[in-house]
Amino acid sequence: MSTNSYLQLGTVEALVVRKPIKNLHLSVLPPNGWVRISAPERMKDDAIRTLIALRLPWIKKQQAKFAGQERQTKRDYVSGESHYLFGKRYRLELVYKNEVPTVILKGKNKLILQVRPKSPIAKRREVMLDWYRQELHKVVDGLIVKWQKKIGVQAKFWAIKRMKTRWGTCNHKRGRILINLELAKKPIACTEYVVVHELLHLIEKKHDDKFVALMTKYLPKWKSTKEELNRFILSYEEWKY
């Protein structure tokens, strides 16, 4: 069981999650560079503040990267907006019809969102997210089959989920993998990188030298793909933590 609290050091506010672990972990997370620390349950606040102080230059550097990253404005799902599918930009056309809501790709760069008359923003957004989920599921399904065979592992369960802080997760013991829905907007190579990353966690739980060696073995250019994923335009989100 974990407990949450906040610590302030200068301009840096950190969410501290205390859990039954041995080591302390610090992360700077998208989209705005907020700081999250996983700490052993009995670690004192002063010790955590010392860590933040020691890592402050690195924290500021990571936050500056997020601040300078291109991101979309708030989406209202109306005609003229730009939306992305697998790294490609499409211009949205909103169409009202008394038919089943759907999303259709038309031509090289047009995306038609068809909804019933008077559908509010929440409904239009729901239709788009459902479509993104379907499109990403098709891609991930193929990648899971491909890479399970290549690596020689088998996930017991995988699913697509909206997540705020990770592109993917792997429960090593349960063989359970989750893939972030936002990957539907990124280049397919980025989704492949995440799929391989999580499948390899079925072999190696930690991000140690062995894990890095496995990543390099199966995806020699994984570091550049990771950089591309983190550089790609961010979606607008009202993030809370």
C-alpha positions, 0 to 999 in steps of 0.5 A: 500500500502506498501513501502520497504527499508533497514536498517543496524545494524552491520552485520545484514541487514533488509528489512523493509516493511512499511504498514498500521498496528499497530504493528511491526513484525520481522521475520528471514526467510529461506534459509539463515536467512535474516531479514524482518520487517513489520512496521507501516507506520510512525515508524521512522528508529531509533525505528526499529533499537532499536528493531533489537538491542534488538532482535539481540541475537535471530536473530543470533541464528535463522541465525545460525540454517539456516547456519547449516541446510543441503541443496542440491547443485544446481540441473541440473536435470541429472542422478545421482542427488538426489531428494526428494518426500514426504520426501523420497530420489530418484536417478534421471535417465535422459532419452531422448525420442521423446515423451511427457515429463514425470516423472516416479517412478521406483522401491523403489528409482529411479526417471526417468525424460524423456524429448525430446533430447537436452532439456535444464536445464530450460525445465527439471526443468519445467517438474520436477516442473509440476510433483511435483505440480501434486503429491502435488495437489493429497495429499493436495486435500485429506487433505483439504477434510479430515480436512475441515470436521473435523474442520467444515470450508470451504475454498473458494479457495486453490491452490499450489504456489511457495513461498520463505518465507512461507509454506502456507498462508491464506486470512482470509476475502476471505477464500483463502489458498495457499500451498507452492510447496516445500512441495512436497519434505517434509514428508506428515505429514509436509504438513498435519500440514501446511494444518491444520494450514491454515484452522484454520486461517479461524477461528482464524486470529492471532497466539494467545493463541486461535489459539495455543489451536486449533492447539493442539486440532486437531494436538496434536504433531504439534510442533514436526512436525513443527520442523521436517519441519524446520529441513528437508534438504533445496532445493538449491535456488538462493533466492533474496529479 
